[in-house]
Amino acid sequence: SACSGTVLAPRVVLTAAHCTLDEVSGMLRDPAEYRVVTGTVNWSLPEGRQVSTVTQLIPYPKFVAGTSRDGFGDAALLVLATPTTVPSIPIAKSQRFLRLGTSARIAGWGMTYFEQEGFTRALVWAKTKVDGARCEGLWGRVCAVDFPKFKAGACFGDSGGPLFAHDPKRGWVEFGI
């Protein structure tokens, strides 16, 4: 499977915890199975692309897939074998971006239409709005929708990708996965 992520430091990528677990057994996958591509907006082109193996997977310890708590703490870190030269993305320092109606962007290489075969090769930045503090009946989730059109949102393959908002002082900051 493929997931998106965000460079937090030269050897650290933030992604979703469910991207690090075997879907059947729920066990942590082998880090050797992973390749992380950075430095390009089109992962299929060699120009500027940096590929690294992963030495360690660190899911949030309280994340439990396939339960009523599924989604809670769905975050993980990937430790890269070799550092990337890609600039890191800062994490939001406050919860102000969680307010209803906040303009944001979702970034990822996920599918862009129903029943798409394979993943999108070029990075997609979808405009979105925060649609409340309670999502899918669970507190602590943020619904992101293409308001008022309701035609776009996170798609299969976007898991682990960032939910960004623009901070006037810090530029683009990540406030969700």
Phi, psi and omega per residue, in radians:
S1 nan 2.840 -3.130
A2 -2.153 2.461 3.082
C3 -2.352 2.808 3.061
S4 -1.695 3.014 3.131
G5 -2.922 -3.112 -3.104
T6 -2.340 2.347 3.065
V7 -1.314 2.096 3.086
L8 -1.734 -0.512 -3.138
A9 -2.718 2.905 -3.069
P10 -0.925 -0.490 -3.142
R11 -2.113 0.290 -3.080
V12 -2.311 2.233 3.095
V13 -2.114 2.344 3.080
L14 -1.633 2.313 3.102
T15 -2.553 -2.930 3.111
A16 -1.564 2.498 3.130
A17 -1.075 -0.656 -3.111
H18 -1.129 -0.286 3.082
C19 -1.345 -0.193 -3.118
T20 -1.838 -0.051 -3.075
L21 -1.946 2.546 3.035
D22 -1.188 2.235 -3.059
E23 -1.122 -0.526 -3.097
V24 -1.491 -0.930 -3.051
S25 -1.508 -0.398 -3.068
G26 1.362 0.067 -3.128
M27 -1.473 2.704 3.105
L28 -1.117 2.337 3.127
R29 -1.278 2.958 3.071
D30 -1.405 2.176 3.140
P31 -1.009 -0.465 -3.131
A32 -1.130 -0.288 3.120
E33 -1.312 -0.226 -2.982
Y34 -1.718 2.514 2.941
R35 -2.286 2.279 3.133
V36 -1.949 2.205 3.135
V37 -1.847 2.175 3.084
T38 -2.278 2.975 3.034
G39 1.479 0.153 -3.137
T40 -2.630 2.700 3.032
V41 -1.697 -0.067 3.059
N42 -2.256 1.767 -3.023
W43 -1.139 -0.240 -3.118
S44 -1.536 -0.220 -3.132
L45 -1.683 2.455 -3.091
P46 -1.337 -0.391 -3.064
E47 -1.084 2.092 3.082
G48 1.325 -0.114 -3.051
R49 -1.290 2.360 3.046
Q50 -2.075 2.242 -3.135
V51 -2.032 2.277 3.132
S52 -2.271 2.583 2.978
T53 -1.473 2.951 -3.098
V54 -2.008 2.337 -3.137
T55 -1.744 -0.386 -3.092
Q56 -2.673 2.466 3.038
L57 -1.970 2.242 -3.106
I58 -2.236 1.500 3.081
P59 -1.310 2.700 3.051
Y60 -0.991 2.208 -2.995
P61 -1.069 -0.426 -3.108
K62 -1.656 0.060 3.113
F63 -1.281 2.255 3.093
V64 -2.296 1.900 -3.122
A65 -1.293 2.623 3.031
G66 1.291 0.364 3.099
T67 -2.164 -3.131 3.102
S68 -1.154 -0.302 3.101
R69 -1.622 0.097 -3.130
D70 -0.925 2.265 -3.113
G71 1.806 -0.500 3.115
F72 -1.226 2.159 3.123
G73 1.219 0.488 -3.094
D74 -1.325 1.213 -3.126
A75 -2.457 2.562 3.115
A76 -2.643 2.740 3.047
L77 -1.955 2.450 3.009
L78 -1.917 2.218 3.094
V79 -1.696 2.105 -3.078
L80 -1.458 2.544 3.097
A81 -1.213 -0.639 3.124
T82 -2.183 2.467 -3.112
P83 -1.221 2.569 3.036
T84 -1.643 2.688 3.087
T85 -1.665 0.032 -3.141
V86 -1.189 2.367 3.103
P87 -1.085 2.536 3.128
S88 -1.388 2.787 3.103
I89 -1.843 2.240 3.132
P90 -1.271 2.640 3.067
I91 -1.615 2.441 3.126
A92 -1.018 2.464 -3.115
K93 -1.663 -0.107 -3.136
S94 -2.415 3.005 3.127
Q95 -1.667 0.177 -3.065
R96 -1.085 -0.410 3.138
F97 -1.330 -0.195 -3.130
L98 -1.403 -0.042 -3.127
R99 -1.164 2.505 3.090
L100 -0.912 2.271 3.076
G101 1.573 -0.032 3.114
T102 -1.043 2.258 3.071
S103 -1.319 2.360 -3.088
A104 -2.606 3.111 3.076
R105 -2.334 2.493 2.983
I106 -1.891 2.319 3.110
A107 -2.098 2.427 3.098
G108 3.127 3.053 3.126
W109 -1.920 0.437 -3.095
G110 -1.293 3.138 -3.132
M111 -1.158 2.562 -3.116
T112 -1.956 -0.046 3.058
Y113 -2.684 2.777 -3.080
F114 -1.031 2.343 3.118
E115 1.039 0.504 3.065
Q116 -1.087 2.433 3.083
E117 -1.595 2.129 3.141
G118 1.396 -3.045 -3.082
F119 -1.900 2.783 3.110
T120 -1.166 2.341 -3.128
R121 -1.447 -0.527 -3.124
A122 -1.771 2.439 3.123
L123 -1.043 2.354 3.127
V124 -1.973 2.292 3.037
W125 -1.922 1.860 -3.118
A126 -1.689 2.262 3.036
K127 -1.220 2.471 -3.097
T128 -2.666 2.999 3.066
K129 -2.303 2.544 3.038
V130 -1.291 2.265 -3.037
D131 -2.056 0.784 2.992
G132 1.954 2.802 -3.121
A133 -1.506 -0.248 3.136
R134 -2.030 2.107 -3.048
C135 -2.297 2.344 3.129
E136 0.928 0.595 3.093
G137 1.353 0.105 -3.107
L138 -2.118 2.369 3.057
W139 -1.336 2.634 3.090
G140 1.610 -0.051 3.060
R141 -1.795 2.706 3.074
V142 -2.083 2.171 3.028
C143 -1.509 2.327 3.099
A144 -2.118 2.144 -3.090
V145 -2.340 2.748 3.068
D146 -1.480 1.433 -3.053
F147 -1.496 2.379 0.088
P148 -1.652 0.088 -3.055
K149 -1.295 -0.572 -3.094
F150 0.988 0.645 3.139
K151 -1.854 -0.196 -3.076
A152 -2.412 2.740 3.085
G153 -3.133 -2.892 3.095
A154 -1.218 2.494 -3.107
C155 -2.234 2.975 3.104
F156 -0.978 2.201 -3.086
G157 1.794 -0.291 3.079
D158 -1.495 -0.158 -3.121
S159 -0.889 2.358 -3.142
G160 1.523 -0.250 3.135
G161 -1.271 2.793 -3.043
P162 -1.415 2.642 2.900
L163 -1.894 1.961 -3.026
F164 -1.850 2.637 2.922
A165 -2.405 2.752 -3.127
H166 -1.626 2.147 3.076
D167 -1.783 2.173 -3.083
P168 -1.001 -0.502 -3.100
K169 -1.605 -0.563 -3.001
R170 -1.960 -0.085 -3.063
G171 1.438 -2.628 -3.132
W172 -1.261 2.271 3.115
V173 -2.247 2.580 3.110
E174 -1.596 2.301 3.091
F175 -2.224 0.090 3.105
G176 -2.828 2.811 3.105
I177 -2.042 nan nan
